[in-house]
Amino acid sequence: MSNIQSIAARLRDAQATREPVAPVRGESQQADAALAYAIQQVNVDLRVATGERIVGRKIGLTSPAVQKQLGVDQPDFGALFASMAYGDHEPMPLASLIQPKVEAEIALVLERDLTADKHTFADLIRATAYAAAAIEVVDSRIRDWDIRFFDTVADNASSALFVLGSRPVLLRDIDLTACAMTLSRDGEVLSRGNGSACLGNPLNAAAWLADRMVQLGTPLRAGDIVLTGALGPMVAVKAPGSYLAQIEGLGSVRATFSE
């Protein structure tokens, strides 16, 4: 237990000082998923205890190539807080981040709880109020993004901020797998992809998360935001500016970084 608290404190300090730390995966003889999520939960609980509000979950590691790189066969998840949410084109202070990257995603906003042991596509479609374009700003408290599965899970799935698009779309009005995505800055396309890049279909990622959260006793609830995972390669943010994600059928959303 002391090891869990110690690693959690190191990650908190890195966030507070914006000074990244060495990988934490070597600090325990039992560096498994359960321990990593226990570390994540310590810091999530502390944020809730200080008045922050959980508004949903993010899913990470939805690319088979990234899973292979990190030696895992499943995604991971982290908590989303209201304090992490920014509006379309609302300035985000770049100085508050350490080594940020952006990735375009499809967000689902729920209107019903998901409490089954095993969720089907029908369950997810029925429970989803709408989809929206989103940009997740990922950031790592681990120096130089030198991460493995244990590091990123402990670090709340390398989450930082997110921007939710303002055009809600019913699932029946979008092809979740064929929708093309571009992520650009100043007209230069930096990343391309489509819905199938997210575990073949973003609903596959959402179903995995819904099942996992029920197993943990914290099911997804009506009103929750679910960031389903990247549709293409992430892009490092090196300087202030605006990044535009365009997703076919969902419109666009901008993540804007200020000085």
Stockholm file with secondary structure:
# STOCKHOLM 1.0

chainA/1-259         MSNIQSIAARLRDAQATREPVAPVRGESQQADAALAYAIQQVNVDLRVATGERIVGRKIGLTSPAVQKQLGVDQPDFGALFASMAYGDHEPMPLASLIQPKVEAEIALVLERDLTADKHTFADLIRATAYAAAAIEVVDSRIRDWDIRFFDTVADNASSALFVLGSRPVLLRDIDLTACAMTLSRDGEVLSRGNGSACLGNPLNAAAWLADRMVQLGTPLRAGDIVLTGALGPMVAVKAPGSYLAQIEGLGSVRATFSE
#=GR chainA/1-259 SS CHHHHHHHHHHHHHHHHTCCBCCSGGGCTTCCHHHHHHHHHHHHHHHHHTTCCEEEEEEECCSHHHHHHHTCSSCEEEEEEGGGEECTTCEEEGGGCSSCEEEEEEEEEESSCBCCSSCCHHHHHHHEEEEEEEEEEECCSBGGGCCCHHHHHHTGGGEEEEEECSCCBCGGGSCTTTCEEEEEETTEEEEEEEGGGTTTSHHHHHHHHHHHHHHTTCCBCTTCEEEEEESSCCEECCSSEEEEEEETTTEEEEEEEEC
#=GC SS_cons         CHHHHHHHHHHHHHHHHTCCBCCSGGGCTTCCHHHHHHHHHHHHHHHHHTTCCEEEEEEECCSHHHHHHHTCSSCEEEEEEGGGEECTTCEEEGGGCSSCEEEEEEEEEESSCBCCSSCCHHHHHHHEEEEEEEEEEECCSBGGGCCCHHHHHHTGGGEEEEEECSCCBCGGGSCTTTCEEEEEETTEEEEEEEGGGTTTSHHHHHHHHHHHHHHTTCCBCTTCEEEEEESSCCEECCSSEEEEEEETTTEEEEEEEEC
//
